[in-house]
């Protein structure tokens, strides 16, 4: 079976969750005998023809925030049409306008819809309208939809009466390695960590401001940056004091893993992207995690997390972590145990099963209409609103609900390895 993966920056994975998913799933599909073609944005001199058995196609993109993804996806779809695969995985609902071209060529399309992109502050009114429209088109023109979080699944069910396949991400288990942090002058267990693109919905400024108020004796290390976000980057730096170390973008995955593994706490501010791979990676590295209080983060961390909404909340959690380091480290180990529920092998099996079912069935003639249900958008979007009630005090968190229905199961709970 030939599978195309379209709509991301491609692999090797150096950017975000979609790219990590493509790399981890794609390499495993290759191991199971699939032919995997990944479309990559052709920036820089490094353009390998193959990566971990996946065939790579490098194509350009317009270097403008509003057009980068769409321009590259359009070229990728056009390139794929003369030699189509058996099924196409398209990442990001924003790419929905290109789906009819694939389906007209007889290629069934599975769209990974990601989070609620229209809630991001970086998009103006026109951009928000576009993303809202693209969601509806993805429902109408996809042969199957993937949601990586229960909140996203519920949103598409409530908003469009559309079913999704619930397939989350995997969490690599990372152990600290002696001397690994020497290149950046850090000592394991002696710093707090933020890893995020600098975007308002990731609340990097909130985490930095809260840390500054905490009176912490340990430094805060911030890894991340963002294109097209100069104003927000200035806001983040303005919130810092001399205890904050900005590393910029860290593209060395081994170093990044060791930063997670060596952190006393990981501060996670993401709020609109569904299940976040950075959160899962921190959990797999055993970092005690304090997260922005939204449903997506509670789904993943459950009772193992600490939850914040304000800078004062962050300050209190940082201070509490340093006041009882033994308890903080123990919480990190329990978090690592929770990460074992997120297994890339199981995720890849779910993708393989979905690919086979979709390819066998072919393009579906009758899909949901894509029309929004009256009053249907309240549940998931309201839970992301800044008007939510304040979080419960540390130690009094209410566990997130247990997953009731999911495509992804732990090894040994049914289903065979492919």
Buried (B, 14 or more C-beta within 10 A) or exposed (E): BBBBBBBBBBBBBBBBBBBBBBBBBBBBBBEEEBBBBBBBBBEEEEEEEEBBBBBBBBBEBBEEBBEBBBBBBBBBBEBBEEEBBBBBBBBBBBBBBBBBBBBEBEBBBBBBBBBBBBBBEBBEEEBBEBBBBBBBBBBBBBBBBBBBBBBBBBBBBBBBBBBBBBBBBBBBBBEBEEEBBEEBEBEBBBBBBBBBBBBBBBBBBBBBBBBBBBEBEBBBBBBBBBEBBEEBBEBBBEBBEEBBBBBEBBEEBEBBBBBBBBBBBBBBBBBBBBBBBBBBBBBBBBBBBBBBBBBBBBBBBBEBBBBBBBBBBBBBBBBBBBEEBEEBBEBBEEBBEBBEBBBBBBBBBBBBBBBBBBBEEBBBEEBBEBEBEEEBBEBBBEBBEEEEEEBEEBEEBEEBEEEEEEBBBEEEEEBEEB
